[in-house]
Amino acid sequence: GDTWFSPHVPVLQIIEKEINPFVDKWEEECMFPAHRVFKILGSAGFLGVNKPIEYGGLGLDFSYSLAVAEELGNIRCGGIPMAIGVQSDMATPALTRFGSDELKKEFLQPTISGDKVACLGVSEVGAGSDVASIKTKAVRNGDDLIINGGKMWTTNGTQADWMCLLANTSEGPPHRNKSLICLPMKLPGIHIARKIDKIGMRSSDTAEIFFEDVRVPYKNIIGQEGMGFMYQMLQFQEERLWGVANCLTMMENVIQETIDYTRQRKIFQQPILHHQAVHFRLAELQTEVELLRSLLYCTTAMYIRGNDVTKQASMAKLKAGRLAREVPDSCLQFWGGMGFCSDVMVSRFYRDFRVLSIGAGADEVMLSIICKYMNTLPKK
């Protein structure tokens, strides 16, 4: 457990008492009570592990955030850890690093304590992994910005109190005309169009949101106007590493549960596990998980020393997305008919972690980034 850095209770204790017993119900309802769960996690110090102490964080380095992400892999679904990750490490890095003291008091502090639920507004209907082509506009009007447009696939979207919003604030070139904005979600003109029905990550609410002449103070821009694209690329680094850390435990748990099941289930007079095809395959998968863990730890060590780890983080994210499809898929096969039932963990993770190859930059985008660093990407 994580007692060694938690000020109060180990995160595993919270998972076993406050989360796992309700996961099946929340999966069915396609929603979990974010305010309640985040308040419990926030009070125990788990939503601001690497955030400054003066805003309620623990002031530790990013490796501790990833230790929490790994532990959250013990939650028996993918949706809740993902929602927690958005709150702790995806919607807040830019605000922490570049935001004004005033913005940090208004938005960061209550997010770390679990009093406010955060969401991230980057993707749009016509712009997912291609972040530069978003259309949402925030036009200056005196001391305000007036926002028009929409966001898609927004995790925590129906429950969020504020959004870290990426919008175009000028007509300039696409990598220099965007800003990140702290947007309170209760403002007039913000319409939660619908809660999206997904094949996996069901306990996490995902929203499509429209903005119609939404007024927000100009001072809600995080850091410098026009730097939003760069800030978001930096946020993606932490988001991608977080996703890798989170899926490691899930994969290990799926492998372990598959060992337990195939040990007691017999076919042709002997346990399924005793067939060489089965125990060899599980050994292979365990090896892959271990390799991914090494890459993650090595990348994290470089990152906290201040190095640019874009290439390594992209490699880890690519590998995680692929492995998080391969592990549940292979294991599900060994469960036979049971594996095709939706109530076993292996089938839930088979559905949930398919999104890892899509969200926070698709596999193909990771490959392009890696190619850029290898100097093999053709110039446009």
RASUL-V854584 format. One record per pair of residues at least 6 apart in sequence whose ideal C-beta (glycine too) atoms are under 7 Angstrom apart, sorted by the first residue. I is the first residue (numbers start at 0). J is the second residue. If there is no record, write none. Layout:
BEGIN
I,J + I,J
END
This chain:
BEGIN
0,9 + 0,11 + 1,9 + 1,10 + 1,66 + 1,67 + 1,70 + 2,9 + 4,59 + 4,63 + 5,43 + 5,44 + 6,44 + 7,43 + 7,44 + 8,43 + 10,45 + 10,67 + 10,70 + 10,71 + 11,70 + 11,73 + 13,39 + 13,40 + 13,43 + 14,73 + 14,74 + 17,36 + 17,39 + 18,36 + 18,74 + 18,79 + 19,74 + 19,75 + 22,74 + 22,75 + 22,76 + 22,202 + 25,31 + 25,202 + 26,76 + 26,201 + 26,202 + 29,201 + 29,202 + 29,204 + 30,202 + 30,204 + 31,79 + 31,202 + 33,82 + 33,116 + 33,155 + 33,158 + 34,116 + 34,158 + 37,46 + 37,86 + 37,113 + 37,116 + 38,113 + 38,114 + 40,46 + 40,83 + 40,113 + 41,111 + 41,112 + 41,113 + 42,113 + 44,57 + 45,67 + 46,86 + 46,87 + 46,110 + 46,111 + 46,113 + 47,54 + 47,55 + 47,56 + 47,57 + 47,87 + 47,111 + 48,56 + 48,57 + 48,59 + 48,63 + 48,64 + 48,67 + 49,56 + 49,59 + 49,60 + 49,61 + 49,63 + 49,64 + 50,56 + 50,95 + 50,107 + 50,111 + 51,58 + 52,58 + 54,103 + 54,107 + 54,108 + 54,111 + 55,108 + 55,111 + 55,112 + 56,111 + 60,303 + 61,237 + 61,299 + 61,302 + 61,303 + 62,299 + 62,303 + 64,87 + 64,88 + 64,241 + 65,240 + 65,241 + 65,244 + 65,299 + 68,84 + 68,241 + 68,244 + 68,245 + 69,244 + 69,245 + 69,247 + 69,248 + 71,80 + 71,83 + 71,245 + 72,80 + 72,245 + 72,246 + 72,247 + 72,248 + 72,249 + 73,248 + 73,252 + 74,80 + 75,344 + 76,202 + 76,347 + 76,351 + 77,199 + 77,200 + 77,348 + 77,351 + 77,352 + 78,200 + 78,201 + 78,202 + 78,203 + 78,351 + 79,202 + 79,203 + 80,245 + 81,154 + 81,200 + 81,203 + 82,154 + 82,155 + 82,203 + 84,241 + 84,245 + 85,117 + 85,118 + 85,119 + 85,154 + 85,155 + 86,110 + 86,116 + 86,117 + 88,237 + 88,238 + 88,241 + 89,119 + 89,234 + 89,238 + 89,241 + 90,117 + 90,118 + 90,119 + 90,163 + 91,107 + 91,110 + 91,117 + 92,233 + 92,234 + 92,237 + 93,163 + 93,179 + 93,221 + 93,230 + 93,233 + 93,234 + 94,102 + 94,103 + 94,106 + 94,107 + 94,163 + 94,181 + 94,221 + 95,107 + 97,221 + 97,222 + 97,230 + 98,107 + 98,221 + 98,222 + 102,181 + 102,219 + 102,221 + 106,161 + 106,181 + 109,115 + 110,117 + 115,160 + 115,161 + 116,155 + 116,158 + 116,159 + 116,160 + 117,155 + 117,159 + 117,161 + 117,163 + 118,153 + 118,154 + 118,155 + 118,156 + 118,159 + 118,162 + 119,162 + 119,163 + 120,150 + 120,153 + 120,162 + 120,163 + 120,164 + 120,165 + 121,130 + 121,165 + 121,231 + 122,150 + 122,151 + 122,152 + 123,133 + 123,134 + 123,135 + 123,149 + 123,150 + 123,151 + 124,149 + 124,151 + 125,134 + 126,132 + 126,133 + 128,360 + 128,361 + 128,364 + 130,228 + 130,231 + 131,173 + 131,174 + 131,228 + 132,173 + 133,165 + 133,167 + 134,148 + 135,146 + 135,148 + 135,149 + 135,150 + 135,166 + 135,167 + 135,210 + 136,147 + 136,148 + 136,166 + 136,167 + 137,144 + 137,146 + 137,166 + 137,168 + 137,178 + 137,180 + 138,144 + 138,145 + 139,217 + 142,216 + 142,217 + 143,214 + 143,215 + 143,216 + 143,217 + 144,180 + 144,215 + 144,217 + 145,212 + 145,214 + 146,166 + 146,210 + 146,213 + 146,215 + 147,210 + 147,211 + 147,212 + 148,166 + 148,210 + 149,207 + 149,208 + 149,209 + 149,210 + 150,208 + 151,207 + 152,195 + 152,205 + 153,205 + 153,206 + 153,208 + 154,203 + 154,205 + 155,204 + 156,191 + 156,204 + 156,205 + 156,206 + 156,208 + 157,191 + 157,194 + 157,204 + 157,206 + 158,204 + 159,184 + 160,183 + 160,184 + 161,181 + 161,182 + 161,183 + 161,184 + 162,182 + 162,184 + 163,179 + 163,181 + 164,179 + 164,180 + 164,182 + 165,177 + 165,179 + 165,227 + 165,231 + 166,177 + 166,178 + 166,180 + 167,176 + 167,177 + 168,176 + 168,177 + 168,178 + 168,224 + 168,225 + 169,176 + 169,225 + 170,176 + 171,225 + 174,228 + 175,225 + 176,225 + 177,227 + 177,228 + 178,220 + 178,224 + 178,225 + 178,227 + 179,221 + 179,227 + 179,230 + 179,231 + 180,215 + 180,219 + 180,220 + 180,221 + 181,219 + 181,221 + 182,215 + 182,219 + 186,213 + 186,214 + 186,215 + 188,210 + 188,211 + 188,212 + 188,213 + 189,208 + 189,210 + 189,213 + 190,208 + 190,209 + 190,211 + 191,206 + 191,208 + 192,207 + 192,208 + 192,209 + 193,207 + 194,204 + 194,205 + 194,206 + 195,205 + 195,206 + 195,207 + 197,205 + 198,350 + 199,350 + 199,351 + 199,353 + 199,354 + 200,351 + 200,354 + 221,230 + 222,230 + 235,359 + 235,360 + 236,308 + 236,309 + 236,312 + 238,359 + 239,312 + 239,316 + 239,359 + 239,360 + 240,295 + 240,298 + 240,299 + 240,312 + 240,315 + 242,316 + 242,319 + 242,355 + 242,359 + 243,291 + 243,295 + 243,315 + 243,316 + 243,319 + 244,295 + 246,319 + 246,323 + 246,352 + 246,355 + 247,288 + 247,291 + 247,292 + 249,348 + 249,352 + 250,288 + 250,322 + 250,323 + 250,326 + 251,288 + 253,326 + 253,327 + 253,330 + 253,344 + 253,345 + 253,348 + 254,281 + 254,284 + 254,285 + 254,326 + 254,330 + 256,344 + 256,345 + 257,281 + 257,330 + 257,333 + 257,334 + 257,345 + 258,272 + 258,281 + 260,334 + 261,270 + 261,271 + 261,272 + 261,277 + 261,333 + 262,270 + 262,272 + 263,270 + 264,270 + 264,271 + 271,277 + 271,333 + 272,278 + 277,333 + 280,329 + 284,326 + 284,329 + 287,322 + 288,322 + 291,315 + 291,318 + 291,319 + 291,322 + 294,311 + 294,314 + 294,315 + 294,318 + 295,315 + 298,308 + 298,311 + 298,312 + 298,315 + 301,308 + 301,311 + 302,308 + 309,368 + 309,372 + 310,369 + 310,372 + 313,365 + 313,368 + 313,369 + 314,369 + 316,359 + 316,360 + 316,365 + 317,362 + 317,365 + 317,366 + 319,355 + 320,355 + 320,356 + 320,362 + 321,356 + 321,362 + 323,352 + 323,355 + 324,352 + 324,353 + 324,356 + 327,345 + 327,348 + 327,349 + 327,352 + 328,349 + 330,345 + 331,338 + 331,345 + 331,346 + 331,349 + 332,338 + 334,343 + 334,345 + 337,343 + 338,345 + 338,346 + 339,346 + 340,346 + 356,362 + 367,376 + 370,376
END
